Amino acid sequence: MTSTNTQFTFEITHSSDECSGRTGLLSTRRGKIQTPVFMPVGTQGTVKTLSPDELVEAGAEIILSNTYHLYLRPGTDTLDHFGGLHKFMSWERPILTDSGGFQVFSLKTMNKISEEGVTFASHIDGSRRFLSPEEAMRIQNSIGSDIMMVFDECSPYPIDHEKAKESMERSVRWAKRCRDSHPKMSRGQALFGIIQGSMYHDLRAESLERTAEIGFEGLAIGGLSVGEPKNIMLEVLDNLVPKMPPEFPRYLMGVGTPEDLLSGVERGIDMFDCVHPTRIARHASVFTRNGRIDLSSAVHALSDLPIDSSCSCFACRKFSRGYLRHLFKAGEILALRLASMHNVRFLICMMEEIRNALKNGIFIQYKNEFLSKYNNREQ
């Protein structure tokens, strides 16, 4: 089934001859997004420590926010009052929201799953809450995101085949309810389906077929990067992605290390998100062309080098590793901000290079050269 959302389109601009990678252009009601794209994560309406202007300077064309967290705080009454998340946080570019499914199901002992939805205890105050496919759509409508995700059940790893099948089938039924309750495109919000099925290729194929036929603007791969070995994740992608309709954007949820971005792009993934770059930044860990380094290490105490001499971010233009180490050792908030600026810019710059490499037919060369330096693991 094809989409009827005329405010959201996806155009493939180049397909690689040497791998399954491709470049594309997502057009939304709030702007265009070049793919493959990495989306910084602003869980609670902010990418931690960074302002919207700093995200624009970093080159972010879209960010991700979290339905579960925004539902609990500040709540839809507040979001409705301010006219949605864009106005609330002063971000004018597109936003994608996940449905809250991953967060709800990760609560494990604090939730109760039924066919209607999930009853769970708030991690903030322990109050009992209920989230259903229809409620997830209502909340995302209040948020005003440009791309909404269906409410799904994210199964843990490991899980046996029977339970994974039950979970996948429930996700398909919930996806249909999300589509049926989704506003009639009055606000131009696109809706993506999510493919589940854990590590089982037959379940992934069935989930793909049944989810795609419901009719969405894009398809996401959920339930990966949840603790499974890397080789199993890649096996799932190798088996699943070639079966996905090429005309729709393909989104690999929750994946965002440099190595995983390269692996995903090579297999035909268009969209990625992850908290990884800002999370490690808060622990003094930053990306460089020669691998990650720990800025709190004594080896950087007298270094006048930038984090990465090839990076154009504010931190690399202005400050030395020695100064950044001092900030981290002194517990200064500026340390977290500068490291986050750099890590976000590093991945966005990397995606720009990947798009150029795909267009110029040298992606495999780029990947091999990048990894040969990155795996050098500078200390």
TORDRENMAR-859832 format. One record per residue (C-alpha): residue in three letters; x, y, z; residue number from 1. Coordinates in steps of 0.2 Angstrom, whole numbers, plus 5000, padded with zeros to 4 digits. Layout:
% TORDRENMAR-859832
   r   xx   yy   zz   k
 ALA    X    Y    Z NUM
...
//
This chain:
% TORDRENMAR-859832
   r   xx   yy   zz   k
 MET 5000 5000 5000   1
 THR 5007 5017 4996   2
 SER 5006 5033 5006   3
 THR 4994 5047 5003   4
 ASN 5005 5060 5012   5
 THR 5010 5073 4999   6
 GLN 5020 5083 5012   7
 PHE 5032 5069 5014   8
 THR 5042 5062 5000   9
 PHE 5058 5052 4998  10
 GLU 5068 5052 4982  11
 ILE 5083 5041 4979  12
 THR 5096 5052 4971  13
 HIS 5110 5039 4968  14
 SER 5112 5020 4970  15
 SER 5130 5013 4972  16
 ASP 5137 5001 4960  17
 GLU 5148 4993 4973  18
 CYS 5137 4990 4987  19
 SER 5118 4992 4993  20
 GLY 5121 5010 4999  21
 ARG 5112 5024 4991  22
 THR 5109 5043 4994  23
 GLY 5092 5051 4995  24
 LEU 5082 5066 4999  25
 LEU 5068 5066 5012  26
 SER 5056 5081 5010  27
 THR 5045 5085 5025  28
 ARG 5034 5100 5029  29
 ARG 5049 5108 5039  30
 GLY 5063 5105 5027  31
 LYS 5073 5093 5017  32
 ILE 5085 5080 5024  33
 GLN 5099 5072 5014  34
 THR 5102 5053 5017  35
 PRO 5110 5043 5023  36
 VAL 5108 5054 5039  37
 PHE 5113 5053 5057  38
 MET 5100 5060 5069  39
 PRO 5106 5067 5086  40
 VAL 5095 5062 5100  41
 GLY 5085 5075 5110  42
 THR 5076 5063 5122  43
 GLN 5067 5077 5132  44
 GLY 5066 5091 5120  45
 THR 5085 5095 5120  46
 VAL 5101 5086 5113  47
 LYS 5110 5086 5130  48
 THR 5120 5101 5133  49
 LEU 5118 5109 5116  50
 SER 5107 5123 5110  51
 PRO 5097 5123 5094  52
 ASP 5109 5135 5086  53
 GLU 5123 5124 5090  54
 LEU 5115 5109 5082  55
 VAL 5112 5120 5066  56
 GLU 5130 5124 5066  57
 ALA 5135 5106 5068  58
 GLY 5124 5103 5052  59
 ALA 5110 5093 5060  60
 GLU 5095 5093 5048  61
 ILE 5084 5083 5059  62
 ILE 5084 5077 5077  63
 LEU 5075 5064 5087  64
 SER 5064 5066 5103  65
 ASN 5056 5053 5114  66
 THR 5037 5051 5116  67
 TYR 5038 5042 5133  68
 HIS 5048 5055 5141  69
 LEU 5039 5070 5134  70
 TYR 5022 5061 5139  71
 LEU 5028 5060 5157  72
 ARG 5036 5077 5157  73
 PRO 5031 5091 5152  74
 GLY 5015 5082 5147  75
 THR 5004 5085 5132  76
 ASP 4994 5099 5140  77
 THR 5010 5109 5141  78
 LEU 5015 5104 5123  79
 ASP 4998 5109 5117  80
 HIS 4999 5126 5126  81
 PHE 5015 5130 5117  82
 GLY 5010 5124 5100  83
 GLY 5021 5108 5100  84
 LEU 5039 5104 5103  85
 HIS 5046 5114 5089  86
 LYS 5040 5131 5096  87
 PHE 5043 5125 5114  88
 MET 5062 5121 5111  89
 SER 5064 5134 5097  90
 TRP 5069 5121 5084  91
 GLU 5063 5125 5066  92
 ARG 5070 5109 5057  93
 PRO 5061 5092 5056  94
 ILE 5059 5081 5072  95
 LEU 5056 5062 5072  96
 THR 5048 5055 5088  97
 ASP 5050 5037 5093  98
 SER 5034 5029 5100  99
 GLY 5040 5026 5118 100
 GLY 5039 5007 5115 101
 PHE 5057 5004 5119 102
 GLN 5057 5014 5135 103
 VAL 5040 5006 5141 104
 PHE 5046 4988 5138 105
 SER 5063 4991 5146 106
 LEU 5054 4994 5162 107
 LYS 5052 4975 5163 108
 THR 5046 4972 5181 109
 MET 5036 4988 5181 110
 ASN 5025 4985 5166 111
 LYS 5010 4974 5161 112
 ILE 5007 4970 5143 113
 SER 4989 4967 5136 114
 GLU 4982 4967 5119 115
 GLU 4975 4985 5123 116
 GLY 4992 4992 5127 117
 VAL 5005 4993 5141 118
 THR 5002 4998 5159 119
 PHE 5018 5004 5167 120
 ALA 5025 5014 5182 121
 SER 5032 5031 5179 122
 HIS 5051 5031 5182 123
 ILE 5049 5049 5189 124
 ASP 5036 5046 5202 125
 GLY 5030 5028 5201 126
 SER 5012 5034 5196 127
 ARG 5003 5021 5185 128
 ARG 5001 5026 5167 129
 PHE 4994 5017 5151 130
 LEU 5001 5018 5134 131
 SER 4992 5011 5119 132
 PRO 4994 5013 5100 133
 GLU 4980 5026 5099 134
 GLU 4988 5035 5114 135
 ALA 5005 5035 5106 136
 MET 4998 5043 5091 137
 ARG 4989 5056 5101 138
 ILE 5005 5061 5111 139
 GLN 5015 5062 5095 140
 ASN 5002 5073 5087 141
 SER 5003 5085 5102 142
 ILE 5022 5084 5100 143
 GLY 5020 5089 5082 144
 SER 5034 5079 5076 145
 ASP 5037 5078 5057 146
 ILE 5040 5059 5057 147
 MET 5030 5048 5069 148
 MET 5034 5030 5074 149
 VAL 5021 5016 5077 150
 PHE 5019 5009 5095 151
 ASP 5028 4992 5095 152
 GLU 5033 4979 5107 153
 CYS 5052 4978 5107 154
 SER 5057 4961 5112 155
 PRO 5073 4958 5123 156
 TYR 5088 4948 5118 157
 PRO 5089 4933 5120 158
 ILE 5071 4927 5117 159
 ASP 5064 4911 5111 160
 HIS 5056 4909 5094 161
 GLU 5038 4907 5101 162
 LYS 5039 4922 5112 163
 ALA 5047 4932 5098 164
 LYS 5033 4927 5086 165
 GLU 5020 4932 5099 166
 SER 5028 4949 5101 167
 MET 5030 4952 5082 168
 GLU 5012 4948 5079 169
 ARG 5006 4960 5092 170
 SER 5017 4973 5085 171
 VAL 5009 4971 5068 172
 ARG 4992 4972 5075 173
 TRP 4997 4988 5085 174
 ALA 5004 4995 5069 175
 LYS 4987 4993 5060 176
 ARG 4979 5002 5075 177
 CYS 4992 5016 5074 178
 ARG 4988 5018 5055 179
 ASP 4969 5018 5058 180
 SER 4970 5031 5072 181
 HIS 4983 5042 5064 182
 PRO 4977 5060 5060 183
 LYS 4972 5061 5042 184
 MET 4988 5070 5037 185
 SER 4980 5086 5042 186
 ARG 4996 5091 5050 187
 GLY 5007 5083 5037 188
 GLN 5015 5071 5049 189
 ALA 5023 5055 5041 190
 LEU 5021 5038 5050 191
 PHE 5034 5025 5049 192
 GLY 5031 5006 5053 193
 ILE 5043 4996 5063 194
 ILE 5049 4978 5058 195
 GLN 5052 4967 5073 196
 GLY 5055 4948 5075 197
 SER 5071 4948 5085 198
 MET 5085 4938 5077 199
 TYR 5074 4926 5068 200
 HIS 5075 4928 5049 201
 ASP 5058 4920 5046 202
 LEU 5049 4932 5059 203
 ARG 5058 4947 5052 204
 ALA 5052 4943 5034 205
 GLU 5034 4940 5040 206
 SER 5035 4956 5050 207
 LEU 5041 4966 5035 208
 GLU 5028 4959 5023 209
 ARG 5013 4962 5035 210
 THR 5019 4979 5041 211
 ALA 5023 4985 5023 212
 GLU 5005 4981 5017 213
 ILE 4997 4992 5030 214
 GLY 5004 5007 5021 215
 PHE 5017 5019 5029 216
 GLU 5028 5033 5023 217
 GLY 5044 5023 5029 218
 LEU 5050 5007 5037 219
 ALA 5061 5005 5052 220
 ILE 5071 4991 5059 221
 GLY 5068 4989 5078 222
 GLY 5074 4977 5091 223
 LEU 5093 4978 5086 224
 SER 5107 4984 5096 225
 VAL 5098 4977 5112 226
 GLY 5113 4967 5118 227
 GLU 5115 4955 5103 228
 PRO 5132 4951 5096 229
 LYS 5137 4962 5082 230
 ASN 5138 4948 5069 231
 ILE 5120 4943 5073 232
 MET 5114 4961 5070 233
 LEU 5123 4961 5053 234
 GLU 5116 4944 5049 235
 VAL 5099 4951 5052 236
 LEU 5102 4966 5041 237
 ASP 5110 4956 5027 238
 ASN 5094 4945 5027 239
 LEU 5081 4958 5029 240
 VAL 5086 4974 5020 241
 PRO 5087 4967 5002 242
 LYS 5068 4962 5005 243
 MET 5063 4980 5010 244
 PRO 5054 4990 4997 245
 PRO 5068 5001 4989 246
 GLU 5056 5016 4987 247
 PHE 5054 5019 5006 248
 PRO 5067 5026 5018 249
 ARG 5075 5013 5029 250
 TYR 5078 5018 5047 251
 LEU 5089 5007 5058 252
 MET 5084 5012 5076 253
 GLY 5096 5016 5090 254
 VAL 5112 5013 5080 255
 GLY 5126 5026 5079 256
 THR 5144 5021 5082 257
 PRO 5155 5026 5067 258
 GLU 5158 5007 5063 259
 ASP 5139 5003 5063 260
 LEU 5135 5018 5052 261
 LEU 5147 5012 5039 262
 SER 5140 4994 5040 263
 GLY 5122 5000 5039 264
 VAL 5125 5012 5024 265
 GLU 5134 4998 5015 266
 ARG 5118 4987 5017 267
 GLY 5106 5001 5011 268
 ILE 5101 5010 5027 269
 ASP 5096 5028 5025 270
 MET 5093 5034 5043 271
 PHE 5101 5031 5060 272
 ASP 5100 5038 5078 273
 CYS 5109 5035 5094 274
 VAL 5113 5043 5111 275
 HIS 5130 5037 5109 276
 PRO 5140 5053 5104 277
 THR 5133 5064 5118 278
 ARG 5133 5050 5131 279
 ILE 5151 5046 5129 280
 ALA 5155 5064 5128 281
 ARG 5149 5067 5145 282
 HIS 5162 5054 5150 283
 ALA 5177 5063 5142 284
 SER 5177 5051 5127 285
 VAL 5178 5059 5110 286
 PHE 5179 5053 5092 287
 THR 5195 5056 5081 288
 ARG 5200 5050 5064 289
 ASN 5212 5038 5074 290
 GLY 5199 5031 5085 291
 ARG 5191 5037 5102 292
 ILE 5202 5046 5115 293
 ASP 5199 5049 5133 294
 LEU 5201 5067 5136 295
 SER 5203 5065 5155 296
 SER 5219 5055 5152 297
 ALA 5235 5062 5158 298
 VAL 5243 5060 5141 299
 HIS 5234 5075 5135 300
 ALA 5238 5087 5150 301
 LEU 5251 5097 5140 302
 SER 5244 5093 5122 303
 ASP 5241 5109 5112 304
 LEU 5233 5099 5098 305
 PRO 5214 5100 5095 306
 ILE 5203 5085 5097 307
 ASP 5204 5081 5079 308
 SER 5214 5093 5067 309
 SER 5202 5088 5052 310
 CYS 5186 5094 5062 311
 SER 5178 5111 5060 312
 CYS 5168 5111 5076 313
 PHE 5169 5125 5088 314
 ALA 5179 5115 5101 315
 CYS 5192 5110 5088 316
 ARG 5194 5127 5081 317
 LYS 5196 5136 5098 318
 PHE 5203 5124 5111 319
 SER 5217 5112 5115 320
 ARG 5216 5094 5122 321
 GLY 5226 5101 5137 322
 TYR 5212 5114 5140 323
 LEU 5198 5101 5138 324
 ARG 5207 5089 5150 325
 HIS 5208 5103 5163 326
 LEU 5189 5107 5161 327
 PHE 5185 5088 5163 328
 LYS 5196 5087 5179 329
 ALA 5189 5103 5186 330
 GLY 5171 5096 5183 331
 GLU 5166 5111 5172 332
 ILE 5150 5110 5162 333
 LEU 5159 5118 5147 334
 ALA 5169 5101 5145 335
 LEU 5153 5092 5142 336
 ARG 5147 5105 5130 337
 LEU 5162 5105 5120 338
 ALA 5164 5087 5119 339
 SER 5146 5085 5114 340
 MET 5148 5098 5100 341
 HIS 5163 5089 5093 342
 ASN 5155 5071 5094 343
 VAL 5139 5077 5085 344
 ARG 5148 5086 5072 345
 PHE 5160 5072 5069 346
 LEU 5146 5060 5065 347
 ILE 5137 5073 5054 348
 CYS 5153 5077 5045 349
 MET 5156 5058 5043 350
 MET 5139 5056 5035 351
 GLU 5143 5070 5023 352
 GLU 5158 5061 5018 353
 ILE 5149 5045 5016 354
 ARG 5136 5053 5004 355
 ASN 5150 5060 4994 356
 ALA 5159 5044 4993 357
 LEU 5143 5035 4987 358
 LYS 5140 5048 4974 359
 ASN 5158 5046 4968 360
 GLY 5158 5027 4968 361
 ILE 5172 5026 4981 362
 PHE 5162 5021 4996 363
 ILE 5171 5004 4999 364
 GLN 5188 5014 4998 365
 TYR 5182 5027 5010 366
 LYS 5176 5014 5022 367
 ASN 5192 5004 5022 368
 GLU 5203 5019 5024 369
 PHE 5192 5026 5038 370
 LEU 5192 5010 5048 371
 SER 5211 5007 5045 372
 LYS 5214 5024 5054 373
 TYR 5200 5023 5066 374
 ASN 5205 5006 5072 375
 ASN 5222 5012 5076 376
 ARG 5214 5017 5093 377
 GLU 5225 5032 5098 378
 GLN 5225 5034 5117 379
//
